[in-house]
Amino acid sequence: MRSEARITLPAVMAGLALAGCAPVPAGEEVSRAVPQYEGVETRLLDDDLVNFHVRIRDAASARDLEDYAECAAAQYALIRGYGFARHLRTNVHREGGLWHADAVYTISAAIPRGLRTIDAEVVAAACAENGIPTV
């Protein structure tokens, strides 16, 4: 029986990322773009259904927008007196250096059914710790 090594896409991507790494000389700083959070617009679609439009300039990836929208949803749930939210969908697009996301969440007092639920207090605290603004 022949043994074959399996190379996965994440392993290849990690290898490519590391291939471009070089040590930074002492005394020099690495310059990285810092995301600029450009604001959140919130629309209540129904009693428990909320739409968030978020914008970030210099986002590293779509994940930055998803995190920003989740932070907004967590804080919004807390403001409305709810403890939980459930992610329904997020659409992301970029225009030049400005990224936009259109996300929809349900908010509720009890843990909602579904896979993408968030505990609003826990997420809001993590957002504050990571410097991601909320509503």
ChimeraX commands (.cxc) that place a marker at each C-alpha (Angstrom):
marker #1 position 0.00,0.00,0.00 radius 0.5
marker #1 position 1.43,3.34,-1.05 radius 0.5
marker #1 position 1.38,6.25,1.39 radius 0.5
marker #1 position 0.53,9.61,-0.14 radius 0.5
marker #1 position 1.04,12.97,1.47 radius 0.5
marker #1 position -2.01,15.22,1.26 radius 0.5
marker #1 position -1.39,18.90,0.88 radius 0.5
marker #1 position -4.36,21.07,1.80 radius 0.5
marker #1 position -5.09,24.57,0.55 radius 0.5
marker #1 position -4.64,26.14,4.03 radius 0.5
marker #1 position -1.19,24.51,4.28 radius 0.5
marker #1 position -0.20,25.86,0.87 radius 0.5
marker #1 position -1.47,29.35,1.74 radius 0.5
marker #1 position 0.41,29.33,5.05 radius 0.5
marker #1 position 3.58,28.28,3.27 radius 0.5
marker #1 position 3.21,31.04,0.70 radius 0.5
marker #1 position 2.58,33.60,3.42 radius 0.5
marker #1 position 5.69,32.55,5.30 radius 0.5
marker #1 position 7.81,32.52,2.14 radius 0.5
marker #1 position 7.49,36.29,1.87 radius 0.5
marker #1 position 8.45,36.95,5.49 radius 0.5
marker #1 position 11.76,38.59,6.26 radius 0.5
marker #1 position 13.10,39.72,9.60 radius 0.5
marker #1 position 12.63,43.41,10.39 radius 0.5
marker #1 position 15.90,45.14,11.20 radius 0.5
marker #1 position 16.22,46.31,14.80 radius 0.5
marker #1 position 14.77,49.76,15.37 radius 0.5
marker #1 position 12.40,49.62,12.37 radius 0.5
marker #1 position 8.66,49.24,12.66 radius 0.5
marker #1 position 6.45,47.27,10.32 radius 0.5
marker #1 position 3.91,49.55,8.63 radius 0.5
marker #1 position 0.40,48.07,8.43 radius 0.5
marker #1 position -2.79,49.82,7.50 radius 0.5
marker #1 position -5.06,50.21,10.48 radius 0.5
marker #1 position -8.77,49.78,9.75 radius 0.5
marker #1 position -10.70,53.03,10.03 radius 0.5
marker #1 position -14.24,52.36,11.21 radius 0.5
marker #1 position -16.45,54.71,9.19 radius 0.5
marker #1 position -19.75,54.17,10.97 radius 0.5
marker #1 position -22.83,52.02,11.42 radius 0.5
marker #1 position -26.36,52.66,10.20 radius 0.5
marker #1 position -29.04,50.64,11.97 radius 0.5
marker #1 position -32.56,49.91,10.73 radius 0.5
marker #1 position -35.17,48.04,12.70 radius 0.5
marker #1 position -36.95,45.88,10.11 radius 0.5
marker #1 position -39.33,44.20,12.57 radius 0.5
marker #1 position -39.63,43.85,16.35 radius 0.5
marker #1 position -36.67,41.47,16.47 radius 0.5
marker #1 position -35.08,41.85,13.02 radius 0.5
marker #1 position -32.31,44.43,12.56 radius 0.5
marker #1 position -30.29,45.52,9.53 radius 0.5
marker #1 position -26.79,46.98,9.98 radius 0.5
marker #1 position -24.84,48.85,7.30 radius 0.5
marker #1 position -21.18,49.19,8.32 radius 0.5
marker #1 position -18.23,50.79,6.55 radius 0.5
marker #1 position -14.48,50.36,7.04 radius 0.5
marker #1 position -11.61,52.02,5.21 radius 0.5
marker #1 position -8.41,49.95,4.88 radius 0.5
marker #1 position -9.96,46.68,6.03 radius 0.5
marker #1 position -7.61,43.69,5.79 radius 0.5
marker #1 position -10.44,41.41,4.65 radius 0.5
marker #1 position -14.20,40.93,4.61 radius 0.5
marker #1 position -13.83,39.36,8.06 radius 0.5
marker #1 position -13.14,42.84,9.51 radius 0.5
marker #1 position -16.57,43.97,8.31 radius 0.5
marker #1 position -18.27,40.85,9.62 radius 0.5
marker #1 position -16.67,41.46,13.03 radius 0.5
marker #1 position -17.72,45.13,12.97 radius 0.5
marker #1 position -21.32,44.20,12.13 radius 0.5
marker #1 position -21.34,41.55,14.87 radius 0.5
marker #1 position -20.11,44.12,17.38 radius 0.5
marker #1 position -22.86,46.51,16.32 radius 0.5
marker #1 position -25.47,43.75,16.64 radius 0.5
marker #1 position -24.25,42.77,20.11 radius 0.5
marker #1 position -24.38,46.34,21.42 radius 0.5
marker #1 position -27.73,46.99,19.78 radius 0.5
marker #1 position -29.20,43.88,21.42 radius 0.5
marker #1 position -27.96,45.10,24.81 radius 0.5
marker #1 position -29.36,48.61,24.24 radius 0.5
marker #1 position -32.78,47.11,23.45 radius 0.5
marker #1 position -32.66,44.97,26.62 radius 0.5
marker #1 position -31.90,41.66,24.88 radius 0.5
marker #1 position -29.08,39.27,25.62 radius 0.5
marker #1 position -28.66,37.45,22.33 radius 0.5
marker #1 position -28.51,37.87,18.58 radius 0.5
marker #1 position -28.45,35.47,15.65 radius 0.5
marker #1 position -26.69,36.21,12.38 radius 0.5
marker #1 position -28.87,35.74,9.30 radius 0.5
marker #1 position -26.74,37.10,6.46 radius 0.5
marker #1 position -23.98,39.54,5.54 radius 0.5
marker #1 position -23.26,40.93,2.07 radius 0.5
marker #1 position -19.87,42.60,1.61 radius 0.5
marker #1 position -18.54,44.72,-1.24 radius 0.5
marker #1 position -15.66,47.12,-1.77 radius 0.5
marker #1 position -15.48,50.43,-3.59 radius 0.5
marker #1 position -11.87,51.53,-3.80 radius 0.5
marker #1 position -10.46,51.48,-0.27 radius 0.5
marker #1 position -13.90,51.63,1.39 radius 0.5
marker #1 position -15.54,48.33,2.31 radius 0.5
marker #1 position -19.30,48.09,2.93 radius 0.5
marker #1 position -21.31,45.38,4.66 radius 0.5
marker #1 position -25.05,44.90,4.85 radius 0.5
marker #1 position -25.83,42.48,7.70 radius 0.5
marker #1 position -29.09,41.23,9.18 radius 0.5
marker #1 position -29.50,39.83,12.68 radius 0.5
marker #1 position -32.37,38.80,14.91 radius 0.5
marker #1 position -32.23,39.87,18.54 radius 0.5
marker #1 position -33.84,38.03,21.44 radius 0.5
marker #1 position -33.98,37.70,25.20 radius 0.5
marker #1 position -33.32,33.94,25.11 radius 0.5
marker #1 position -30.75,32.00,23.13 radius 0.5
marker #1 position -32.20,31.73,19.63 radius 0.5
marker #1 position -32.22,28.56,17.59 radius 0.5
marker #1 position -29.55,28.33,14.93 radius 0.5
marker #1 position -25.83,27.94,14.50 radius 0.5
marker #1 position -24.63,31.53,14.37 radius 0.5
marker #1 position -25.89,32.85,17.71 radius 0.5
marker #1 position -24.02,35.35,19.82 radius 0.5
marker #1 position -24.11,36.17,23.51 radius 0.5
marker #1 position -24.38,39.96,23.33 radius 0.5
marker #1 position -22.52,40.70,26.59 radius 0.5
marker #1 position -19.60,38.42,25.73 radius 0.5
marker #1 position -19.27,39.73,22.18 radius 0.5
marker #1 position -19.58,43.39,23.19 radius 0.5
marker #1 position -16.82,42.90,25.78 radius 0.5
marker #1 position -14.57,41.22,23.20 radius 0.5
marker #1 position -15.21,44.08,20.77 radius 0.5
marker #1 position -14.17,46.65,23.36 radius 0.5
marker #1 position -11.07,44.60,24.18 radius 0.5
marker #1 position -10.14,44.42,20.47 radius 0.5
marker #1 position -10.82,48.11,19.78 radius 0.5
marker #1 position -13.80,47.49,17.50 radius 0.5
marker #1 position -16.46,50.17,17.96 radius 0.5
marker #1 position -20.11,49.33,18.58 radius 0.5
marker #1 position -23.34,51.27,17.98 radius 0.5
marker link #1:1,2 radius 0.2
marker link #1:2,3 radius 0.2
marker link #1:3,4 radius 0.2
marker link #1:4,5 radius 0.2
marker link #1:5,6 radius 0.2
marker link #1:6,7 radius 0.2
marker link #1:7,8 radius 0.2
marker link #1:8,9 radius 0.2
marker link #1:9,10 radius 0.2
marker link #1:10,11 radius 0.2
marker link #1:11,12 radius 0.2
marker link #1:12,13 radius 0.2
marker link #1:13,14 radius 0.2
marker link #1:14,15 radius 0.2
marker link #1:15,16 radius 0.2
marker link #1:16,17 radius 0.2
marker link #1:17,18 radius 0.2
marker link #1:18,19 radius 0.2
marker link #1:19,20 radius 0.2
marker link #1:20,21 radius 0.2
marker link #1:21,22 radius 0.2
marker link #1:22,23 radius 0.2
marker link #1:23,24 radius 0.2
marker link #1:24,25 radius 0.2
marker link #1:25,26 radius 0.2
marker link #1:26,27 radius 0.2
marker link #1:27,28 radius 0.2
marker link #1:28,29 radius 0.2
marker link #1:29,30 radius 0.2
marker link #1:30,31 radius 0.2
marker link #1:31,32 radius 0.2
marker link #1:32,33 radius 0.2
marker link #1:33,34 radius 0.2
marker link #1:34,35 radius 0.2
marker link #1:35,36 radius 0.2
marker link #1:36,37 radius 0.2
marker link #1:37,38 radius 0.2
marker link #1:38,39 radius 0.2
marker link #1:39,40 radius 0.2
marker link #1:40,41 radius 0.2
marker link #1:41,42 radius 0.2
marker link #1:42,43 radius 0.2
marker link #1:43,44 radius 0.2
marker link #1:44,45 radius 0.2
marker link #1:45,46 radius 0.2
marker link #1:46,47 radius 0.2
marker link #1:47,48 radius 0.2
marker link #1:48,49 radius 0.2
marker link #1:49,50 radius 0.2
marker link #1:50,51 radius 0.2
marker link #1:51,52 radius 0.2
marker link #1:52,53 radius 0.2
marker link #1:53,54 radius 0.2
marker link #1:54,55 radius 0.2
marker link #1:55,56 radius 0.2
marker link #1:56,57 radius 0.2
marker link #1:57,58 radius 0.2
marker link #1:58,59 radius 0.2
marker link #1:59,60 radius 0.2
marker link #1:60,61 radius 0.2
marker link #1:61,62 radius 0.2
marker link #1:62,63 radius 0.2
marker link #1:63,64 radius 0.2
marker link #1:64,65 radius 0.2
marker link #1:65,66 radius 0.2
marker link #1:66,67 radius 0.2
marker link #1:67,68 radius 0.2
marker link #1:68,69 radius 0.2
marker link #1:69,70 radius 0.2
marker link #1:70,71 radius 0.2
marker link #1:71,72 radius 0.2
marker link #1:72,73 radius 0.2
marker link #1:73,74 radius 0.2
marker link #1:74,75 radius 0.2
marker link #1:75,76 radius 0.2
marker link #1:76,77 radius 0.2
marker link #1:77,78 radius 0.2
marker link #1:78,79 radius 0.2
marker link #1:79,80 radius 0.2
marker link #1:80,81 radius 0.2
marker link #1:81,82 radius 0.2
marker link #1:82,83 radius 0.2
marker link #1:83,84 radius 0.2
marker link #1:84,85 radius 0.2
marker link #1:85,86 radius 0.2
marker link #1:86,87 radius 0.2
marker link #1:87,88 radius 0.2
marker link #1:88,89 radius 0.2
marker link #1:89,90 radius 0.2
marker link #1:90,91 radius 0.2
marker link #1:91,92 radius 0.2
marker link #1:92,93 radius 0.2
marker link #1:93,94 radius 0.2
marker link #1:94,95 radius 0.2
marker link #1:95,96 radius 0.2
marker link #1:96,97 radius 0.2
marker link #1:97,98 radius 0.2
marker link #1:98,99 radius 0.2
marker link #1:99,100 radius 0.2
marker link #1:100,101 radius 0.2
marker link #1:101,102 radius 0.2
marker link #1:102,103 radius 0.2
marker link #1:103,104 radius 0.2
marker link #1:104,105 radius 0.2
marker link #1:105,106 radius 0.2
marker link #1:106,107 radius 0.2
marker link #1:107,108 radius 0.2
marker link #1:108,109 radius 0.2
marker link #1:109,110 radius 0.2
marker link #1:110,111 radius 0.2
marker link #1:111,112 radius 0.2
marker link #1:112,113 radius 0.2
marker link #1:113,114 radius 0.2
marker link #1:114,115 radius 0.2
marker link #1:115,116 radius 0.2
marker link #1:116,117 radius 0.2
marker link #1:117,118 radius 0.2
marker link #1:118,119 radius 0.2
marker link #1:119,120 radius 0.2
marker link #1:120,121 radius 0.2
marker link #1:121,122 radius 0.2
marker link #1:122,123 radius 0.2
marker link #1:123,124 radius 0.2
marker link #1:124,125 radius 0.2
marker link #1:125,126 radius 0.2
marker link #1:126,127 radius 0.2
marker link #1:127,128 radius 0.2
marker link #1:128,129 radius 0.2
marker link #1:129,130 radius 0.2
marker link #1:130,131 radius 0.2
marker link #1:131,132 radius 0.2
marker link #1:132,133 radius 0.2
marker link #1:133,134 radius 0.2
marker link #1:134,135 radius 0.2
view
